Amino acid sequence: MKPSYHQINLNGTLYDLSSPVVMGILNVTPDSFYEGNRYQTEKNIADRTEQILGEGALMIDLGAYSSRPDGVDISPEEEMERLDFALKVIRKVAPEALVSVDTFRASIAERCVKDHGVSLINDISGGAIDEKMFETVAALHVPYVLMHMRGVPQTMQQFCQYDHLLPDILFALAQKVEKLTELGVCDLIIDPGFGFSKTLDQNYELMRHLREFQIFDLPLLVGISRKSMIYRFLGVSPETSLNGTTVLNTLAVLGGASILRVHDVKEAVETIKLVQKVGY
């Protein structure tokens, strides 16, 4: 199923999301769950930036805080230090690159937008960890990825009990969409939060019902790249989960995804092209 017609304003330019686009992951953490996506030196970051853009991604999603369940909780100062370093490298290599910053801290979102011209804020907590996040993104006038999660990364897998999985998640997101809209946030993107406060089976139930998220009439971001819902089910590892990732990315596009957040940009771009060639 094709995504609905949507546009998103990134740094003053409208981008059409009726044809799905790719967001390439660049993690500057030492403990990302996928070892192949840990970039901490200037050369590593520069090379990864060029790779993401060269393989056809619309934007780079930069993260400096590991959201894995057993990840280390770092201070705002350390997170910002990592982001400052990486953003300076990215701007040196690709001054006009569209960059999304993956953070749940409002103060960091503000600094990244004001100091480095970041285009989008991707908040895994959906505003639940930092109560100032919603008003901050509204004041910054940047697009915002609203993801569903319960708890914090270190506790999220303790909160997988739902009365009714899909209705509960849709209702929780709807309440936040209403708040953000009232604050004047114009460019909203919905992320169901695969892998966050969901069991393996719940993740697949969400994938089966992905088109239900079109009820919001907002762009839909899907991030399942090399996640445990793939490698644990198949009995493999993050390093050998590309094939499974491609299969689920295909289903996500058919389910109406507007943005695929991935480690492997070339393969995701090819996935989109092939699905569109078939005519879905």
C-alpha positions in Angstrom: 0.0 0.0 0.0 1.4 3.4 -1.0 1.8 6.1 1.6 -0.6 8.9 1.6 0.5 12.1 0.1 2.5 14.0 2.6 5.1 16.8 2.6 7.6 17.7 5.3 9.4 20.9 5.8 13.1 20.3 6.3 15.2 23.5 6.6 12.8 25.5 4.6 12.4 23.0 1.7 9.3 20.9 1.3 10.0 17.2 0.6 7.4 14.9 -0.8 6.9 11.7 1.1 4.3 10.1 -1.1 7.2 8.0 -2.4 9.0 6.4 0.6 12.5 7.7 1.6 15.4 6.4 3.6 16.9 7.7 6.8 20.5 6.3 7.3 21.6 5.6 10.9 24.9 7.0 12.2 25.5 6.1 15.8 28.4 7.8 17.7 28.0 5.5 20.7 30.5 2.8 21.8 27.7 0.3 22.7 25.2 0.4 19.9 23.5 -3.1 19.6 24.9 -3.4 16.1 28.7 -3.3 16.1 28.8 -2.4 12.4 27.2 1.0 13.2 29.5 2.4 15.9 31.3 5.5 14.6 33.5 7.5 16.9 36.6 8.8 15.0 36.5 11.8 12.6 37.3 9.5 9.7 34.7 6.9 10.6 32.0 9.6 10.9 33.1 11.3 7.6 33.1 8.0 5.7 29.7 6.9 7.1 28.2 10.3 6.2 29.4 10.0 2.6 28.2 6.4 2.4 24.7 7.2 3.7 24.2 10.1 1.3 26.0 8.4 -1.6 23.7 5.4 -1.3 20.6 7.5 -1.6 19.3 8.4 1.8 17.4 11.6 2.2 18.7 12.2 5.7 21.1 11.1 8.4 19.8 10.0 11.8 22.5 10.8 14.3 22.4 9.2 17.7 24.7 9.6 20.7 22.7 7.8 23.4 22.3 4.0 23.1 18.7 3.0 23.5 19.4 -0.7 23.8 17.7 -2.2 27.0 21.1 -2.7 28.7 22.6 0.5 27.4 24.5 2.8 29.7 22.7 6.0 30.9 25.0 8.9 30.0 24.8 12.5 31.1 23.4 15.3 28.9 26.9 16.7 28.8 28.4 13.6 27.4 25.6 13.1 24.9 26.0 16.7 23.7 29.8 16.4 23.5 29.5 13.4 21.2 26.9 15.2 19.0 28.9 18.4 18.8 31.9 16.4 17.5 29.9 14.4 15.0 27.9 17.3 13.7 31.0 19.3 13.0 32.4 16.5 11.0 29.2 16.0 9.1 29.0 19.7 8.3 32.6 19.6 7.1 31.9 16.7 4.8 28.4 17.6 3.7 27.4 21.1 4.7 23.9 20.9 3.3 23.1 17.4 4.6 19.7 16.9 6.2 20.4 15.7 9.7 17.9 14.2 12.3 19.1 14.0 15.9 17.9 11.0 17.9 17.5 12.4 21.4 14.8 12.5 24.2 16.4 15.6 25.9 14.8 19.0 25.0 18.0 21.0 25.8 20.0 18.9 23.4 17.4 19.2 20.7 17.5 22.9 21.1 21.3 23.1 20.9 21.5 20.8 17.9 19.0 22.9 15.9 20.3 26.3 16.9 24.1 25.5 16.8 24.2 23.0 13.9 21.1 23.5 11.8 19.6 20.1 12.5 16.5 19.5 10.4 14.5 17.1 12.5 14.2 15.7 16.1 13.6 12.0 16.6 12.5 11.3 20.1 12.2 7.7 21.1 10.3 8.6 24.3 7.5 10.5 22.6 8.0 13.4 25.0 7.6 11.1 28.1 11.1 11.5 29.5 11.6 15.2 29.1 8.4 17.2 29.7 9.9 20.2 27.9 10.3 18.4 24.6 7.0 19.2 23.1 7.1 23.0 23.7 10.8 23.0 22.6 10.1 21.5 19.2 7.1 23.7 18.8 9.3 26.8 19.4 12.1 25.5 17.1 9.6 24.9 14.2 11.3 21.6 13.2 9.6 18.3 12.3 9.3 15.8 15.2 9.2 12.0 15.1 6.7 10.9 17.8 7.6 7.4 18.8 5.6 5.0 21.1 7.5 3.7 24.1 6.8 3.1 27.8 9.3 3.7 30.5 13.0 4.5 29.6 15.4 2.4 27.6 16.7 0.7 30.7 13.2 -0.4 31.8 11.1 -0.4 28.7 10.9 -4.2 28.4 9.1 -4.3 31.8 6.2 -2.5 30.3 4.9 -4.9 27.6 1.5 -5.5 29.1 -1.4 -4.1 27.1 -5.1 -4.6 27.4 -5.4 -4.4 23.6 -2.1 -3.8 21.9 -3.0 -1.8 18.8 -5.9 0.3 20.3 -3.7 1.1 23.3 -0.8 2.3 21.2 -3.0 4.2 18.8 -4.8 5.9 21.8 -1.5 6.9 23.5 -0.2 8.4 20.2 -3.4 10.2 19.5 -3.3 12.0 22.9 0.2 13.2 22.1 -0.6 14.2 18.5 -3.4 16.4 20.0 -1.0 18.1 22.4 1.6 18.7 19.8 -1.0 20.1 17.3 -2.3 22.5 20.0 1.3 23.7 20.5 1.6 24.4 16.8 3.9 21.6 15.7 3.1 21.3 12.0 5.4 18.5 10.8 4.7 15.4 12.7 5.9 11.8 11.9 4.5 8.7 13.7 6.8 5.8 14.7 5.1 2.7 16.2 8.3 2.0 18.2 9.3 -1.5 17.1 11.4 -3.1 19.8 10.5 -0.6 22.4 8.2 -1.9 25.3 7.0 -4.7 23.0 7.6 -8.4 23.0 8.8 -10.2 19.9 5.3 -11.4 19.1 3.8 -7.9 19.7 6.3 -6.4 17.2 5.0 -8.8 14.5 1.4 -8.0 15.4 2.2 -4.3 14.8 3.7 -5.1 11.5 0.6 -7.0 10.4 -1.5 -4.0 11.3 0.8 -1.3 10.1 -1.7 0.3 7.8 -3.9 1.0 10.8 -1.5 3.9 11.7 -2.8 5.7 8.6 -5.7 6.8 10.8 -3.5 9.8 11.8 -3.0 10.9 8.2 0.7 11.6 9.1 3.9 10.2 7.6 4.9 6.9 9.1 8.5 6.0 10.1 9.5 2.4 10.5 12.7 1.4 12.2 13.3 -2.4 12.4 16.8 -2.5 10.9 18.7 -5.5 12.3 16.6 -5.5 15.5 16.1 -8.4 17.9 12.7 -9.1 16.5 14.6 -10.3 13.5 17.7 -12.0 14.8 16.2 -13.6 17.9 13.3 -15.1 15.9 15.7 -16.4 13.2 18.4 -17.5 15.6 21.0 -15.3 14.0 22.8 -12.1 15.0 22.5 -8.4 14.2 25.5 -8.8 11.9 23.6 -11.5 9.8 20.2 -9.9 9.9 20.2 -8.0 6.6 18.1 -10.4 4.7 15.4 -10.4 7.5 15.6 -6.6 7.6 15.0 -6.4 3.9 11.9 -8.7 4.1 10.4 -6.6 6.9 11.3 -3.3 5.2 9.4 -4.6 2.1 6.3 -5.3 4.3 6.7 -1.9 5.9 6.6 -0.2 2.5 3.5 -2.2 1.5 2.0 -1.2 4.9 2.3 2.4 4.1 5.7 3.5 5.6 6.9 6.9 4.4 10.4 6.6 6.0 12.6 3.6 6.5 15.2 4.1 9.2 18.0 1.7 8.4 21.7 0.8 8.8 21.9 -0.5 5.2 20.9 2.4 2.9 21.6 0.8 -0.5 19.5 -2.2 0.2 16.6 -0.1 1.6 16.6 2.2 -1.5 16.6 -0.9 -3.7 13.7 -2.3 -1.7 11.6 0.8 -2.3 12.5 0.9 -6.0 11.5 -2.7 -6.5 8.2 -2.4 -4.6 7.3 0.6 -6.7 8.3 -1.1 -9.9 5.8 -3.9 -9.2 3.2 -1.2 -8.7 2.1 -1.5 -5.1 
